[in-house]
Amino acid sequence: MKTLAIKWHEQVHWCASFPSSHMPIFNPRKKIEVIKVTKATSLSSESNAKKANLCAAKKERIKLPNHDDSSGGKTFHISEFLSHQSGIEAMLNTRALKSFESLDTDTYRCTLPKLQLLNFEAAPVLDLRVTPTNEDCIVEMLSCRFEGSEAVERQNSHFSAFMRNHMSWDTNDSESFLEVDVKLNLTLEIYTRPFTMMPVSAVERPGNLMMQALVDRLVPLLLQQLLQDYSKWVVDKQAVG
């Protein structure tokens, strides 16, 4: 069901990366890669099935707050925050999750609360890899699936998703900036009537508009919430130190 996957994506995708949906990111100064949809969730093996390819992207640059300690104490750069467990949990917005667990040193499973999708309830489960360095921080979606009834879980074979979020920072004339680039790809298998009777563009055009509007709205929320969490973390660290 194409509608099922699109409605799920509108409500869910960013919850693991934004304030009331947190989200991380990609350096616009670097060469932009061609993003290919991976087998995060495998599509049906039917080669003749129609598939709609949806995508959205957004770049943004924002000034970082100045956290210099006037008393001469230690300062904490945002790279330290995003490498710390508190920063990782802020990026993945664990406060909005039903459950959160570490699968490896850099891989996390995020289970969102159940959503009402048409006449079904489904809990989206995302496996995300977080790679922080001194220069940037990347979050990639390794897998995405629904948990619920048998009918709900059958949809897992009819869509595939790819997400790559990248944050980087630089200093210009003693001012620090956070650079954000968000990329999202979604492939939906069109296999039910009346959608199979329509051209693929009838799904892709409104789907792309919806996804782009969602990204445009949520990226600023990410930045706002992330900077608030960063400032709070710095204050707490300085108070202890």
N, C-alpha and C positions, 0 to 999 in steps of 0.2 A: 504494500500500500504506500504509494508515493506520498499521500497526504500525511500518513502516520509519521514517516521519517522527517518530513519538513516541519510539522508542528512540534515534534520532539526536539528538533534542532533549535527552533526558535526559543524554546523555554530553557533548554538544558546546556547546550554546548559551552557557554561561557561561564556557567556556574562554577566550574572548577578552576577558573582563571581570573575572575573578576570580583570586585567588592561584593555587592550582592550579586556578584559575578566578577571574579578577579581574572587578570590575564597577562602574560608575558610576551618574548618578542624578538626582533631581527635588525641588523645594522644597515641603514640605508646607504652608508658609505661603501659597503662591500658590494661586490657583484651580486646581483639578484639571481638566484637559482630558479630553474624551471621546476615548479612543484608538481610532482606526479602523485596521483592517488595511489596509496599503498593498500596492502591487504590487511588493514587494521581490522576490518570486518569483511570477510570474503563475500563476493557477489555470487549469484547463481551461476552455474556452469553453462547455462543455455547461451550459446554464442549469438543467437538471433534475437535475443531479448533487447528491447529498446532501453537505452540508458541516458539519463539526463545528467549532465555535468554542471554543477553549480560552484561558484567561487566568490570570494570576497577578500578584500585587502584594505589595510589602512596604515598610514605612517603618521607619526606625530613626534614632536620634540618639545620638551618642557624643561624649564629651569629647575634645578634641584635646590632645596633650601640650604642655607648656610648653617652648618652645625659646629662651627669653630668654638672651642671652649675658651672663653675669655680668661679663665683662671689658669690657663696653661695646661690643663689636663688632656688626656688622650681624646682624639677625635675618631669618629667611626665613619668610614666611607661607605657608600651604598653597596659597594662590592662585598663588604663584610656582612652587611645585613642580608643580602640575597644568598650568601653562602651559609648563613646561619639557619638553623631549623626554624626559627621564628619567621625569617624572610621567606623560606620555602612554603611554610604554611600560609603566610599572607598571600603569596602568589596563587596558591591553589584554593584559597578561600575555604579552608577546612571548617570554618564556623558554619558554613551553609550546607555541609555534607552530612549524610546519614552516617557514614563511616569512612574512615581514612586509615590506611595501613601502608607500611613500608614493605615493598617486595624485595628491594635490594638497596645498595647504598645510594642510588640515584633514581630509583623507580618507585612509583607510588600508585596505589589503587584507590580511586575516589568513587564512592557509591553515593549517588544523589538520592534525595527522598523520592518516593513514588510519585509519578505524575499521572494525571488522568488524560489518556490519549484516546479520543473518540469514546468507545465503550469499554476500554481496557485500562488497567493500571500497569505501569511499567516503571522499573527502577533502572535508570541509565548507570552503567559502570564504565569508568574510564581508567585506563592504565597510562600514566604519564611519566615521561623521563625528564628530569630536571638536571641541567648541566651548567653550573655556575663557574665562572673563572674570574680573574682580576679585571678583565676587559668587557665581559658580557655575561648574559645568562639566557639560556635557551630552554624552552619547554616544548616537547614534542609529544603528540598523542601516539602511543604504540598500538592501542586497541580501543574499541568502543563497541558496546553491546547493550542489549536490553535484558533485564531479568524480570520474569513475571510468568504469566500463563503460557501454555504451549503455543497458543496462537500468537502471543506477543513475541516469543523467542524465535518463531519462524521468520520474523521480519529481519533477523540478524543476517540472513543470507541474501537479502535484497538491497543492501546499501553498503557503501564503503566511504570512509572519511579519513581525511588527512588534516592535521593542524600543526602549524609551526609558529611559535611565538618567540620573539627574540628581543632582548633589552641590551642596550649598550650605553656607554656614557663617555663624555669627553669634557675637557676643560678649555675654556676660551677666555682670555683676559681675566683670569682668576675666578671665572664663573663656571659652574659645573652644569651640564645638561644631560638629561636622560632622553635617549632616542628610542622610539618604539616603532616596530613594524609587525603587523599581524597578517598572517596568511591562512586562509581556510579553503579547503576543497571538499566537496561532497558529491558522490555519485549515487544516483537513485535508479533502481531498476523499475521500469514501467511495465507492469504485467497484469493489471486489472482494467476492465472496462469501466468507464468510457475512455480512460486515459490512453489505452493502447490504440484507439482510433484517431488520436490527435497527433499532430507533429510534435517532435521532441521540444521544439522551440516554445510550444504552449506551456511547457513545464519550466523550461530553463529561464525564460524572460521574467516571469513573476518570482521565481525562486531566487534568482540572482538579485533582484531588487530587494526582496525581503532580507536576504542574508547581508547585503551591503548596508541596509538601514540598521540592522542589528549591530553590526561591527562598528558603524559610525557612532552609535549611541553608547556602546559599552566600553570602548577604548578609553574615552575620557573618564569614565567611572573607575576604571582600573588605575589610571594614574593618580586620581584624587585619593582613592583609598590606600594605594600603595605608599604614597608619600606620607599620609597620616600614620600608617603603621611604622614606617621608617623613623619618623620623628619621635614617636612614642618609644620605640626601641632604643634610640640614641639617648633620650632623656633617662630611661631606666638604667642604661649602661653607665652613664656618667654619674648617676646618683650612687651606684654601687662602687664605682671606681674612685 
